[in-house]
Amino acid sequence: MLDKAVAILGCFRPDGGAFRLTELSARTGLAKTTVFRLCADLVRLGLLERDAETYRLGGALFELGSLVPRRRDLREAALPFLQDLFEATHETVHLGVREGREVVYVERIHGHDALRLPSRIGGRLPLTCTGVGKALLAFSGSELVEDVLAAALPRLTPHSITDPDRLRTAIEQAQVAGLAYEEEEAASGVSCIAAPVFDGPTAVAALSVAVPRSRFRPAQLAPAVRTAALGLSRALRSGT
């Protein structure tokens, strides 16, 4: 039953709204009676909310997510550095961690004129299509790099790197420079520069600045990104 309940929760997406019972049944492949019973339990537990004939995610999920120790502690340690980076650049700032072959965004700071980006807090994107992801990939060990290069590379835009040789070159350049770049590979018209964050020999996170392609000046952005990443790395290592 737990697997079935998780399947229902997994139907919801950031760009979607509420679902009717019949829609949840179709998406999960479960019988309507089973979905009805499980939804009633999920509503009772606060994991779903019901509004007339539709269901949406409940506030208890947000509360549970905020209690995940690794992400909570990382986010709290990172916030001062992310805020400094935003103040220095006045551009969209991200913090992400790796899960498998994806980057999960832990924090995002932007101004009133926010870029239209596929990233969102708690959302996932392929490592290979983002600056944060490339920074994580470059400093997470050669075994992961080879596994990623051996698989089909995802494409989010026409500029996404799908050639393994080109991606290998980009990873090697990131390893040398300590910075990773992404140019319209996750969203058209947007470029990004990212740096890894360490609390040991491999990267535990990465942070980035995303800017409109017309304003992308790596030489001006790189020092601020590098400084923020180094500061956060020192804070994590010292436990402060």
C-alpha positions in Angstrom: 0.0 0.0 0.0 2.9 2.3 0.7 4.2 2.0 -2.9 0.7 2.8 -4.2 0.4 5.9 -2.0 3.8 7.1 -3.1 2.7 6.5 -6.7 -0.2 8.8 -6.2 2.0 11.5 -4.6 4.4 11.1 -7.6 1.6 12.1 -10.0 1.9 15.8 -9.0 4.3 18.1 -10.9 5.4 21.7 -10.3 3.7 22.8 -13.6 0.5 21.0 -12.9 -2.5 21.7 -10.7 -5.0 19.5 -8.9 -6.2 16.2 -10.1 -9.5 14.4 -10.1 -9.8 10.9 -8.9 -10.2 9.5 -12.4 -7.0 11.3 -13.5 -5.0 9.9 -10.6 -6.4 6.5 -11.4 -5.3 6.8 -15.0 -1.9 8.1 -14.1 -1.1 5.4 -11.6 -2.8 2.5 -13.2 -4.6 1.8 -9.9 -8.3 1.1 -9.6 -10.5 4.0 -8.7 -11.6 2.4 -5.5 -8.0 1.9 -4.4 -7.1 5.5 -5.3 -10.2 6.8 -3.5 -9.3 4.9 -0.3 -5.6 5.9 -0.4 -6.4 9.6 -1.1 -8.8 9.7 1.9 -5.9 8.4 4.1 -3.4 10.9 2.5 -5.9 13.8 3.2 -6.3 12.6 6.8 -2.6 12.7 7.2 -2.2 16.1 5.6 -0.2 14.8 2.7 -3.0 15.7 0.3 -5.7 18.4 0.4 -9.1 17.9 -1.2 -11.0 20.7 -2.8 -14.5 19.6 -4.0 -13.7 16.9 -6.6 -9.9 17.5 -6.9 -6.8 16.7 -4.9 -3.5 18.6 -4.5 -0.4 18.2 -2.4 -0.8 19.0 1.3 1.2 21.2 3.6 2.5 18.3 5.6 4.8 17.4 2.7 6.4 20.8 2.8 6.9 20.5 6.5 8.5 17.1 6.2 10.8 18.2 3.3 12.1 21.1 5.4 13.2 18.6 8.1 15.6 16.7 5.8 18.8 17.3 7.9 21.4 17.2 5.1 19.6 19.7 2.9 18.4 21.9 5.8 21.8 22.2 7.3 23.4 22.9 3.9 20.8 25.5 3.0 21.2 27.3 6.4 25.0 27.4 6.0 24.8 28.5 2.4 22.2 31.3 2.7 24.6 34.1 3.8 27.0 33.3 0.9 24.1 33.0 -1.6 22.8 36.4 -0.4 26.3 37.9 -0.8 26.5 36.5 -4.3 23.1 37.9 -5.2 24.1 41.3 -3.8 27.3 41.3 -5.8 25.7 40.3 -9.1 22.0 41.1 -8.8 21.4 38.0 -10.9 19.6 34.7 -10.2 21.6 32.5 -7.7 21.3 28.7 -7.3 22.4 26.1 -4.8 22.2 22.4 -5.8 23.2 18.9 -4.7 23.6 15.8 -6.7 21.3 12.8 -6.6 22.3 10.1 -9.0 22.6 11.8 -12.5 20.5 14.8 -11.6 21.0 18.0 -9.7 18.4 18.8 -7.1 18.0 22.5 -6.3 18.1 23.4 -2.6 17.8 27.1 -2.9 17.2 29.9 -5.4 17.4 33.6 -5.0 16.3 36.1 -7.6 15.1 39.7 -7.8 11.8 41.1 -8.9 12.7 40.6 -12.6 13.2 36.8 -12.4 14.5 34.8 -15.3 12.2 32.2 -16.8 14.2 29.1 -15.8 13.3 25.4 -15.5 15.0 25.3 -12.1 12.9 25.4 -8.9 13.6 24.6 -5.2 13.2 20.9 -4.8 13.2 20.4 -8.6 15.5 18.2 -10.6 17.5 18.7 -13.9 20.1 16.6 -15.7 23.7 17.1 -14.4 24.9 17.6 -18.0 22.6 20.4 -18.9 23.3 22.8 -16.1 26.2 24.8 -14.7 25.5 23.5 -11.2 25.3 19.9 -12.5 28.5 20.2 -14.5 30.4 21.5 -11.4 29.1 18.6 -9.4 29.9 16.1 -12.1 33.4 17.4 -12.6 34.2 17.0 -8.9 32.3 13.8 -8.0 34.9 11.2 -9.1 35.9 9.6 -12.4 33.5 6.6 -12.1 30.5 8.9 -12.2 31.9 10.8 -15.2 32.4 7.6 -17.1 28.9 6.3 -16.3 27.4 9.5 -17.5 29.4 9.7 -20.7 28.5 6.1 -21.5 24.8 6.8 -21.4 22.6 8.8 -23.7 22.9 12.4 -22.9 19.6 14.3 -22.4 18.7 17.4 -24.4 16.7 20.3 -22.9 17.4 22.8 -25.6 19.1 22.8 -29.1 22.3 23.9 -27.3 22.4 21.0 -24.8 25.6 18.9 -25.2 24.7 15.5 -26.4 28.2 14.5 -27.8 30.2 12.6 -25.1 33.5 14.0 -26.4 32.3 17.6 -26.1 31.0 16.9 -22.6 34.3 15.3 -21.6 36.1 18.4 -22.7 33.8 20.6 -20.8 34.2 18.5 -17.6 38.0 18.6 -18.0 38.0 22.4 -18.4 35.8 22.7 -15.3 38.3 20.5 -13.3 41.2 22.8 -14.4 39.4 26.1 -13.8 37.4 25.2 -10.8 34.4 26.7 -12.6 31.7 25.2 -14.9 29.9 27.0 -17.7 26.5 26.4 -19.3 25.4 28.4 -22.3 21.7 28.1 -23.2 21.8 24.3 -22.5 18.9 24.3 -19.9 16.9 27.3 -21.1 17.2 29.3 -24.3 18.6 32.8 -23.8 20.2 32.0 -20.4 23.8 31.2 -19.5 25.3 30.2 -16.2 28.6 30.0 -14.3 29.0 27.6 -11.4 31.5 26.5 -8.8 31.7 23.4 -6.6 31.4 23.4 -2.8 33.5 20.9 -0.8 33.3 19.3 2.6 35.8 16.6 1.8 37.5 15.3 -1.3 34.4 15.5 -3.6 31.8 18.2 -4.1 28.9 18.1 -1.8 27.1 20.9 -3.6 27.5 23.6 -6.2 26.3 27.2 -6.5 25.8 29.3 -9.6 24.7 32.6 -11.1 22.4 32.5 -14.1 22.1 35.5 -16.4 20.5 36.5 -19.7 22.8 35.5 -22.6 23.2 39.2 -23.5 24.6 40.0 -20.1 26.8 37.0 -19.7 30.3 38.3 -18.7 32.2 35.3 -17.2 35.3 37.4 -16.3 33.2 39.7 -14.2 31.0 36.9 -12.6 33.7 34.3 -11.9 35.4 36.0 -9.0 32.1 36.4 -7.1 31.0 32.8 -7.8 34.4 31.4 -6.8 34.5 33.5 -3.6 31.1 32.4 -2.5 31.9 28.7 -3.1 35.2 28.9 -1.3 33.5 30.7 1.7 30.8 28.1 2.0 33.4 25.3 1.7 35.4 26.8 4.6 32.2 27.2 6.6 31.2 23.5 6.1 34.7 22.2 6.9 34.9 24.3 10.1 31.4 23.4 11.1 30.3 27.0 11.5 
